[in-house]
Amino acid sequence: MEQALQSEIYKIQKPEHWAGNINDAQLIEYIKESEFSQKQADEGRDYCYFLDKIYYTSDHENSEYACLAYTLNEPANLERASVVDVVLEENETYVIHRISVLRDGVLVDKIPDTKIKILDSENQSGGGVLSSNKKVNITIKDLRLYDILIMEDSRIKVFTDRDFLRKGFSKYIWIGPDSYWAYGKYKFTFKNDRERTIAYKKTFFRDENGNVLEPEVNHLKKGEEYVINEENYINFVDSNREVSPFIDFATDANWKELSNYIAPIYDAIFEKSSLKEFAPDLIEKIDGINDKDEQLQFAIEYVQNHINYIYNADEMNGYKPQEPSVTYENKQGDCKAKSVLLKVILDSIGIDSSIVLVNFNTDFYMKYYLPSLLTFNHVIVKINYKGESYFVDATLRDEFGLIENRGFIFFMHYLEVKPNLELQIKPPHRFSYYAVDEKSELIVANNIGKLNLTTIYKGNRANNMRKYFKKTNKREIIDSWNNFFFHTLNYNNDRNGTDLRNIFKDAVIEIVSDDKKLNEFKIEYKTTIENPYYTDGKNNRFLMYFDGNIVKNSARDFMHKDITFWHNFDNERFEIQLLTDQKIDVTEKFTIQESTINNPYFDYTSRKKITKNGGTIIIDFKPLINLEIPEKDFEDFRAAHHEVADSNFGIGVDIIEEGILNKLKFNFKKHFN
């Protein structure tokens, strides 16, 4: 066997006692053809003869074992099997027990044909993110089509002193196996060797009619195990419409117990942290700011922009927060360290705040999970100021504004690091400002259109647009706006294939202003358009301005049986004016059509002012956000968005051409269309 490196990162040895031992004769016995396996072969699918997985947890380690045998009948699977990457956490060991193939009925040991390399895992290695993960790269030579590959391995994570949460608590999520494969035998075992009882909760399991069953909670004491054993098994989960069944295993506890466990750990840090002692220069800068609002803004932006964010993903839950004096001196820290430093600064200026545990990636599932501190993967700060609560992510950069104007973080569940608290729900929210406030004018004279657009972005939109203009080439930005107007003015239907730069020849876009306190970013776009009318197949001319971004297709197209729709839209206001030197049809339905929608989850109005030469529409959209739309309300919610899409997201005007024949044609069309 070729070895690039031999170390504790990987080993080649027999399985641990808790995993058992399978000999060669048993392996061959397990690999038997059947009507079920033949059916998979007839359908051209690869087949897994057996998969045996074990998760073992004790007060000293978390380990996973797997033994499986599967066909290599498809070239793509053969290619994937030949090179395998295993990413390991810090202090985790990958143990190879067996790599073999069954070829023409003969078991062949492939370990001598295996090359192993140890690499630094490059995942998430940029942008201030540091990773101590290692990647074990396994290359198996001379695998052949129609081999049956047998892999038996383990991952063993032995706890160190700083893995205090993992020593005290266990959490593991079982999810059904890959739906591509058919399994002759599928077995999963969870073994509890901890002193404390582990609860497990079965969620999104279904009856024979596909209906979701009520969650089921049971417990495992030390030495007990939970087993799933299936034969001739295919996981038929429709991943596009259904949540896969899962089992949450977690050390038995409630949220109050967990908050009482974690709160003293943070309190001990705060009790010995004095900003005056380790950052007198920072105190001096803050004292030089007379306005409390501006002091708060300074504190947030100092930690966000001047303290480098370093992030070791797998150890986020593994150790105590870094002391703020160390974070300040080194000018770096993870989310815990940055959040703790921010709270210490806020304490020094008399602003109430607290540390908050969140997991944005699994926020939807939090209501289904068992209570566990290991559910969370991120730390932010909750700030209570002038009767309002705000949430600030200290790891972000280039976020601006006084507290009420800063970016809004969308999530629902969080645990505040204080004693005797339950898991909390962030309430629904209505913005006090428009994230987009836009005014557009298209004025046409002598078949030349002057198009002007002014947009004020605020909150998240201001932060994102500011970054976009900073990082993007100016020509690329103009092309993006040109493409927007190409569709908004309906030119894609009468001059498709035309170079946009030949339509919007003199297009320019500029930053008009950037207010870092109001967090308002204002831009202006201007261009001249020759022949600005959309012309249909019958040579009828129209001015049209329908902004597809106003239509929320994510709401209209949403289809899922289990997941509810997450409502996270912004307040928006649009004023669109079309003016021409031609007469228009002032009775056309879609020219004069207005709308008023008062759905429980958003208010939407469109109001128009029509003259003989054009029209103006004002669109106002105000949603109630940061909530899930209940299933019972969703179809009405969807229907309301369909109403917006029914020509209520812009304005179009029909041109009445000069001349008697054209007017007769127009009157005829009105009477008989």
C-alpha positions, 0 to 999 in steps of 0.5 A: 500500500502506498502511503503519503502519510501515516498518523493519528488522522487515519488508521488501518485496524479492526473495528472497535468492540461496540461495532462487532466483527464481520468475517469474510465468509459472512460478507460473501453470505450477505451478498446474495442475488434475489428477485429484488436485486434483479429488478434493480439491475433490470432497471439499470440501477446500482444496488446496495446489498447491505448497509450497516451503520452504527452511531456510538456515543459515550462520555468520552467519544462520539463514533460512527461505523459503516459497513456496506457492499454495493455494485459498480455497474454504472461508470459514474458510480465506478468513478466516484468509488475510485476516489473518496474524500473524508473530511474530519474534525479536529481530533477526529480519526478515520479508521479503515477496517476493510476495502475489498471487492467481490469479483467473479465470486472471489473476495479481493483485498484492495487495501494494497491498491489503496493510496491515502493522502492527508490534506487540509480541507479547503472548504470554507477556507476564505473570507476570514474563515479558518478551518482546522479540518483535515481531509483524507483522500482515498484513491483505490486503483483497479476498480472495474465495472461490475465489481461489488465494492465492500467498504468498512470504516469508522470515524472516532471523535475522542473528546478533549478538555475543550469539548465540554459541551460534547462531553456533557451532551449528545446530539445526533440526527438520523435521516433516511438513506440515499433515495437513489439506492435500493438496499437488500438489507439496511440496518441502523443502530444508535448505542448509548453508552453515556451515564445520562439518558438520551431521548429520541424523537421520531418526526415526519414518519408516515402511515401507509397513505403517506400522512405524517404521523404524530412525533414519537418520543422515547428514551435510551438509558446507558447500555440501551440501543435503538435499531432500524432494520429493513429488508428490500428497502427503498427510501421513497421520500419525494424530496421536492415536496416532503421532509425526509423522516428523521430521528433526533437523538439528544441528551434528555433535558429541557430548555430551562436546564440548558439555559441554566447550564450555559448562562454561568459560563458566559457570566463568568466571562463578563464578571472578569471583563472590564473594558476600562482595564483592557481597552482604555483607548476604545473607551476614550473614542466612545466617550468622544461621541456625545450622541447615544445613538451614534455611540451604539452605531460605533460600537457595533461597527467597531466589532464588525469591521475592526475585529477579524472573524475567524471561524472553526465550524466544527469547534463552534460548540466545543469550547468556552467563549474567548475572553474579550481582552484577548479578542480585543488585543488580537483583533480576532475571534469567532462569533462567540468572541465577537459577540461577547466583546460587543456586549462588554462594550455595550455594558460600558455605555449603559445599553442593555444587551444579551448573548443569543444562540441561533441556527439559521440553517435549521431554523424551521426544524427547531420546533421539531427538535429535542432541546439541545445546546448542540442544535445551535451553530451561531451566536449573535447579540440581542440589543434592547434599546428605546423600547425595541429589540434588535438582533445584531450579527457581530461577524458581518462586515460593511453593515451601516446605520443607526440601530433602527436602520441597520439590516434585519436578520430573518429567523424565528427561534433563539435561546437567550443566554440567561437563567431559567429561559425557554426557547424563544420566538422572534415575533413577526415584524413590519418595517417602518421604512421602504427597503426600495423606494423607486421612481421611474419616468419614461417620457417620449417625444418624436419617437425618442424616449428619455428614461430616468430611474431613481432608487433609494435602498434602505436596510438590508437592501442598502447594505447589499447594493452598496457592496454590489456597487463596490465590487462590480465593474461599472459596465457590468452594472449598467448591463444588468440595469439594461437587461432589467429594462429590456424585459420591463419595457417588453422589448424582449417580445419585439426585438429579442436578440438585439444587443442591449447596448444598441438599445440603451446606447448612452445608459449611465448609472451613478451613486447619488448619495450614501447616508451611513446613518440612515443607511440609505443608498441612492442611485440614478439611471438614465438613458435615451431609447430610439423607438421606445414603443413596443410593437406587436405583430399587428403594428399596434404600439404600446408603452409598457412598464411592468416590473417583474421583481414586484411579483413574488413568484416564490410565493406563487410557485411554492409547493411543499407538503410539509414545509410552510412558506417563510415570509421575508419580503421587504416594504417597497414603493414604486412610482412609474410614469409613462408620458408620450406626445401621442394620444392614448386609449384612456379606457383600456382596462389594463391602463386604468386598472387599480388594485387594493389587496388587504391580505392578513400578511401583506397590504398592496395597493396600486393607484393610477392617474391617467391623462390623454397622453400617459399615466402614472401608477403608484404601487405600495407593498407592505408585508408582515414578515419574519413568520411562516404562513400557516397552511390554512391561510396559504392558498388565500395568500397565494391567490393574493399574489396571483392578483398582483401578477394580473397586470397590477405590477406596472402600467401599459398604454395603447397608442391611438395612431393619427389618421381617420383610418387608424381611428376607425380601426381603433373604434372597431377594435374597441367594439368587437375585441 
